[in-house]
Amino acid sequence: MQTIKNTLAENFGGPMSKLGSTQFSLDECPDLTGKVAIVTGGSRGIGYGIAHTLLKHNISKLYILSITKEAGDAAKEAIAKDLGQDTADRVTWVHCDLADWKQVERVAAAIRKETDRLDILVNNSGWGIMTPSLTSSGVDKHMAVNHMGHVVLTSHLLPLMKKTADRGDTVRISNQASNAHQGAPSDTQFASLDEINSDAGPNGQYGRSKLANILFTRYFNRNVTKNGHPNILMNATHPGFVSTKQSTQDIHEPYPIAGYAMSYGMDLIKKDQFQGAVPSVYAATMAEDSGQFICAPAIPEPGSEMSQSDELADKLMDLTRQVVSERSGVII
Ligand SMILES: NC(=O)c1ccc[n+]([C@@H]2O[C@H](COP(=O)([O-])OP(=O)(O)OC[C@H]3O[C@@H](n4cnc5c(N)ncnc54)[C@H](OP(=O)(O)O)[C@@H]3O)[C@@H](O)[C@H]2O)c1
């Protein structure tokens, strides 16, 4: 019975969100005075819910990385209105297209110069359930943005996070995955660029990139956290089924008619952007373990069988390093 309750709490809003075996609310976020954070996609949707919460709990500096300046400006305005201008002044919005790995490398270098610490990195941006397409470097856009761009960002910020951790502080990285990782093609091997560029349909393509988010998390735990950096933690999250631009507007691009089932049909039972922020805020501020897949509100779940494979994670990361360096010259 509790398994069913957990599934409801993990995915849906309203009273159902309270049924989980583990509870966590945004009010329990600890005081973050003195800390520095980055949230990708922090200017709208779930990312805004995360950014707003970190600011409300006194984070000293927050970088929001995304593409659309208007969304960044609107987020700062909304924060100023809600939490005061002083709080909004702690936000720096930076243009960073996660599909452009050279730009990601430059952004990370600039942040490394600007701040001497990084306590929280929330890799939240996402290209949603959309028609498969390639980036200008010829790589599946779902994998390029959702997985590879975040790997480049994390890797180029790691020296800063190590410096922070060496002072005795805990650094937490949270990767926004999804239960939709279960929709990855069952023959996924991450064996070649041709494989990830092969058309698996909007759900398959999105699911594969979300599987990559969890595998990267497990890989990082084995190779960084458990390999000499016990206070740099990385966890993956599933926010639930959340009402955002992705689930109300973008979904009509691949599914012009059927998309209404998700955009309107399910609207009453979706979580709002703050409920959707709960597992990321938990992973970014409270988690004491690493390498987990945390579902809303704070329930560790095993994830799919593929998401637990160390062998698949190693292959994914070999392919990621190869594709990123061949297509952009960026080394991770
Ligand atoms: N909504 C759900 O039900 C749901 C469920 C499971 C997982 N998720 C995941 O949650 C995360 C947030 O999504 P959301 O639902 O909050 O959607 P959203 O409101 O559409 O926000 C998506 C964010 O990602 C940013 N982004 C997209 N492409 C980017 C790129 N190439 N480079 C940098 N940033 C980029 C967008 O930037 P701009 O503001 O510049 O457009 C936006 O801030 C995603 O990873 C998504 O896959 C969502």
The ligand as a Tripos MOL2 file, in Angstrom:
@<TRIPOS>MOLECULE
LIG
   48    52     1     0     0
SMALL
NO_CHARGES

@<TRIPOS>ATOM
      1 N1          7.5700   19.5860  -15.8790 N.am      1 LIG1
      2 C1          7.6250   18.2960  -15.5820 C.2       1 LIG1
      3 O1          6.5810   17.6410  -15.3840 O.2       1 LIG1
      4 C2          8.9530   17.6140  -15.4610 C.ar      1 LIG1
      5 C3          8.9570   16.2560  -15.0800 C.ar      1 LIG1
      6 C4         10.1910   15.6020  -14.9370 C.ar      1 LIG1
      7 C5         11.3680   16.3030  -15.1660 C.ar      1 LIG1
      8 N2         11.3290   17.6220  -15.5590 N.ar      1 LIG1
      9 C6         12.6100   18.3040  -15.7850 C.3       1 LIG1
     10 O2         12.6560   19.4850  -14.9890 O.3       1 LIG1
     11 C7         13.5680   20.4250  -15.5800 C.3       1 LIG1
     12 C8         12.9350   21.7910  -15.6450 C.3       1 LIG1
     13 O3         11.8720   21.7640  -16.5870 O.3       1 LIG1
     14 P1         10.5170   22.5750  -16.4120 P.3       1 LIG1
     15 O4          9.4330   21.5920  -16.4300 O.co2     1 LIG1
     16 O5         10.6450   23.5220  -15.3030 O.co2     1 LIG1
     17 O6         10.4440   23.3030  -17.8170 O.3       1 LIG1
     18 P2         10.5300   24.8420  -18.2760 P.3       1 LIG1
     19 O7          9.6950   25.7000  -17.4110 O.co2     1 LIG1
     20 O8         10.2660   24.8090  -19.7320 O.co2     1 LIG1
     21 O9         12.0520   25.2130  -18.0020 O.3       1 LIG1
     22 C9         13.0890   24.6810  -18.7580 C.3       1 LIG1
     23 C10        14.3400   25.4880  -18.4920 C.3       1 LIG1
     24 O10        15.4260   24.8960  -19.2250 O.3       1 LIG1
     25 C11        16.1140   25.9230  -19.8860 C.3       1 LIG1
     26 N3         16.7690   25.4280  -21.1050 N.ar      1 LIG1
     27 C12        16.1910   24.7680  -22.1470 C.ar      1 LIG1
     28 N4         17.1010   24.5430  -23.1110 N.ar      1 LIG1
     29 C13        18.2770   25.0660  -22.6540 C.ar      1 LIG1
     30 C14        19.5830   25.1710  -23.1930 C.ar      1 LIG1
     31 N5         19.8870   24.6990  -24.4140 N.pl3     1 LIG1
     32 N6         20.5400   25.7650  -22.4510 N.ar      1 LIG1
     33 C15        20.2610   26.2640  -21.2310 C.ar      1 LIG1
     34 N7         19.0430   26.2210  -20.6640 N.ar      1 LIG1
     35 C16        18.0570   25.6280  -21.3830 C.ar      1 LIG1
     36 C17        15.0700   26.9620  -20.2240 C.3       1 LIG1
     37 O11        15.7150   28.1830  -20.4580 O.3       1 LIG1
     38 P3         14.9350   29.4980  -20.9900 P.3       1 LIG1
     39 O12        14.2690   30.0510  -19.7770 O.co2     1 LIG1
     40 O13        16.0190   30.3680  -21.4950 O.co2     1 LIG1
     41 O14        13.9840   29.0310  -22.0230 O.co2     1 LIG1
     42 C18        14.2010   26.9330  -18.9750 C.3       1 LIG1
     43 O15        14.7110   27.8120  -18.0100 O.3       1 LIG1
     44 C19        13.9420   19.8360  -16.9420 C.3       1 LIG1
     45 O16        15.1830   19.1680  -16.8550 O.3       1 LIG1
     46 C20        12.8340   18.8340  -17.1990 C.3       1 LIG1
     47 O17        13.2210   17.8250  -18.0950 O.3       1 LIG1
     48 C21        10.1550   18.2780  -15.7030 C.ar      1 LIG1
@<TRIPOS>BOND
     1     1     2 1
     2     2     3 2
     3     2     4 1
     4     4     5 ar
     5     4    48 ar
     6     5     6 ar
     7     6     7 ar
     8     7     8 ar
     9     8     9 1
    10     8    48 ar
    11     9    10 1
    12     9    46 1
    13    10    11 1
    14    11    12 1
    15    11    44 1
    16    12    13 1
    17    13    14 1
    18    14    15 2
    19    14    16 1
    20    14    17 1
    21    17    18 1
    22    18    19 2
    23    18    20 1
    24    18    21 1
    25    21    22 1
    26    22    23 1
    27    23    24 1
    28    23    42 1
    29    24    25 1
    30    25    26 1
    31    25    36 1
    32    26    27 ar
    33    26    35 ar
    34    27    28 ar
    35    28    29 ar
    36    29    30 ar
    37    29    35 ar
    38    30    31 1
    39    30    32 ar
    40    32    33 ar
    41    33    34 ar
    42    34    35 ar
    43    36    37 1
    44    36    42 1
    45    37    38 1
    46    38    39 2
    47    38    40 1
    48    38    41 1
    49    42    43 1
    50    44    45 1
    51    44    46 1
    52    46    47 1
@<TRIPOS>SUBSTRUCTURE
     1 LIG1         1 GROUP 0 **** ****
